[in-house]
């Protein structure tokens, strides 16, 4: 998270039990609010595999106590979706209930269960077949400027801009070469479609997807996504994650975007945010 440290005041916590580190909470602070973490889609407690339920409860009691002592008025906690947890642990959700937390935001993300994948839609198969007829191929790239140009063109139509710069992505990729991968489809030197993948223990996540008008016409993005899914399957990953399709703090579902992901065999998974009001 250091690359955007100028945007957030770090307030991450380390929690010990008898001088043994048992949990870490990535967090930032804004005014009187502690958030886990303001620069992340999710980021709850990171626990040792040996940490038991009663210790997690104690961790939350300690966090609430510490936040109160620091004069904070609220804790915003973004829970880690179960697919990103090696053990699928959700003791923190129970601990949130115990400290009186309220669910204040719920986004709907999309995931493909790779070992029991649903079938592609007919329309998606047709576009992938068109891409193959055009002899398109998928390659790994380090053309970050070209990628940001393609992505910016897509987002500009929605009055949005990329969260990351080309320099930030290049920096992140250099620090995590095994976890960040840019896959592209190009023809005659032009980038038609691109997918920026963040690779976790058992999950491949599409941080960004982009294509231009020519790419849409020849099915470049469809072919790229399907290739990435099949590659993830062959490497024994458990899930392929598309990210959220919700806006307005989770209250609005972009049905068209959701349907596009569902056509690849994806189904919904929630990403939840909770608030603890401190007395």
N, C-alpha and C positions, 0 to 999 in steps of 0.2 A: 504493500500500500504506500510505500515511501514516495513513489513517483508523483502522487497528488497530495503530498503533505502540506503544500501551500494552501490547499482548499479546506482542510479540516484540522482542528485542534485535537491531536491524539490524546486519548484518555484511556488507553487499553489497560486492562487489569490482569494481574497474575495472582492466583489464589493458591495458598499453601495450607497443608495440613501436617503439623509436626515437622516443619522445615522441608516438606516434600511438595514439589509443585504438582497439583492435581488438576488444575484447569486454567485456561487462558480465555479472556473475553476481549476480542478486538473491539475497540470502542473509540468514539470521538465525542467531543463536548461542544455544545453550542448554547451559550447563555446558561440556563439552569437545567438543561436537558442532556442526559447521557444516552447516546445512541450506539447500538452495536451493529454495524459501524456506518456512519453517514455516507461513506464512499462505496459501500458494498450493497448488492442486492439482498444478500442475506449474510449472517455472520454471528451466530449464537456462540454459546460456550464450546470451546474445543477441549475435549476431555481425554485424560489418560484412559487407555483400555481397561485399566484396573479400577477405575473410579466406580463406586457403587451408588445406588439410588440415595441412600441416606447422606452420603457425602455431597451429592448434587444439591440436595435440599439445603444442606449447610452452606454450600457455595452461594446460593441465592440469598439466604439470610445475611451472609457476609457482604454481598454486593449491595443489598438494600441498606444495610447498616452503614456501610462506607459512603454510599451516595448521600445519605442523610447527613452524615458528619461533614461532607463537603458542601453542604448547603444547596444541593440539587433538589428540584421539585418533581422531576419525572425521569423514568427510565423507559426508553424505547428499545425493545428487544426483537430482533429479526431472527426467527428460528431457522435452523439449517434443515432444508428438505431432506427427507429420509434417504433419498438415493445417494446423497453425498456423504453420508455417514457410513464408515466402514462396518460398524456393528448395527446400524439402524437404530441407534439409541435415541429415545425420546423422554428420558427422565426430566429434561429441562421443561418440557411442556407441563408435566405434572407439577413441577416446582413453581412454575408461573401461576398455575391455579391456586397453589397453596399461599402465595403472597398476594393474591387478589388482583392479578393482571387481567386486563380487558383486551379482547381481540379488536384491533382498530383498523386493520387493513388485511385484505386477502386477495392476492393476485393469482390468476390461473395460468400456469405454465403448461408446456406440452412435452411429454416424454414417450419414447419408443422403447418398449421392453424387448430387448434384442433376442432373448432366448425363447420368446413366445410372441413374435411379431405378428401384427395383423396385416392383412393383404393391402397392397397398393390399390388406389382407385383406378378405374379404367382411364380416366382423363390423364392421370399422372403417368400411367404406363405409355400412353400415346405420345406424350411430350418427351419422355425418355427415349422412346424408339426413334422419334424425329431427330434427337441429338445424335444418336448413334448413326443414323443415315447421313448426317452431316460430318461424320468422322471426327467428332469432338473428343478431346481427351483431357483428363484431369492431371494436373501437376502441382507439386509443392513449390511455393514461391517465397521470395523475400522482397518483392516489389511493394513496399509499404506505401510509397507515395502514389503509385498507380491504384492501389487498393483504396486509399483514402479518397482519391479523386472519384472513383466509381461509387463508393459509399456516400460521399457528400452529394453527388448528383441525385441519388435515390432519396436521401433524407430531405433535400432541399424542396422536393415536391410536397413534403408534409410540414414545411416550415420548421425543420429540425436540423441539428448539426451533430456530428459524431461526438461521443463523450471523450474519446481518446484522439490524440494527434498522431501523425505518422511517427514522430520521434519517440513518443511514449510507447507505442506499440513495438517499435524496433528495440527500445530499451528493455521492455518486458520480455520479448522473445529472446533476447541475448542472455537474460538472467535465468529464464526457464525454457531452454531449448527443447526439453522433452515434454513440456506441458502446453506449449503454444505453437500452433501450426496454421499457416495460411495456405489454403488450397484454392486453386484457380482453374478456370477454363479460358484459354486464349486462342485466338485465331488470327493469323497474319499479324502478330504482335499486339493485337488489341485484347484487353481483358474483358471478356463477356460476362463472367460471373465469378464470384469469390465467396469463400466461407472461412471465417476466422474461428478456429476450433480451440477451446480450452479443454485440456485433457486431464482428468482426475484419476483416482485409483480405479474406479469401475464405471466412470461416466465420460462420455464425449459430449461437450456442450458447444453449441453454435453461438458464440458471442455476437457475431455479425454475419448477415447474409446480404448479398447485393448482386444485382444484375442490371444491364442496360437494355434498351429497346431491342437491339439486335439479339441479345442473349435470350430475351423473352420469346422472340420469334422462333428461335431454333431449339428452345428447351434446355438452354445451357445450365441454368440454376437447378432445374429439376434433376438433370443428369448428375450434376455435381453433388447434390444432397444425397441422392440414392447411392452414389459411389462411396460417399463418406459413411453412410449407414452400413453398407455391405462390408467396407473395410473394418469398421468398428466391430461388426459381428465376427469377422474372421480372426480378429485379435482378442476375442472372448471378453469384450466389455459387456456390462450388463444393461446399460441404458444409453440412449442417445437423446440428448436434451435440446429442445428448441428455444426455451425461454418463454417469457410471458406474452400473452395476447391481450392484456388488460391495460386500461388507461384510467385517468382521474382517480388515483389512489385505489385502484382495483374495482371501482364501481361500474365501469363501462367495459364490456367485452367486445373486442374487434372480431366480429363473427367471421368475416371473410378471411382474416389472418389465421384464426383458429381452424377454420375449415381446410385451409391450405396444409397446415401441419397434420391434421387428422387424415388427409389423403395419403400421407406417407405411413400411416399406421400408428400415429401418436394418440395418446389419451391424456386427460388433464391431471395435473398435480398442483396442489396449492402451495403458495409461499406466503407465510403469515407473519404479521407484525403485531406485537403486543405492547401495551403501556402499563407501567406500574406507577401510580400516583403516590408520592411520598408525603407523609403527614409531617 
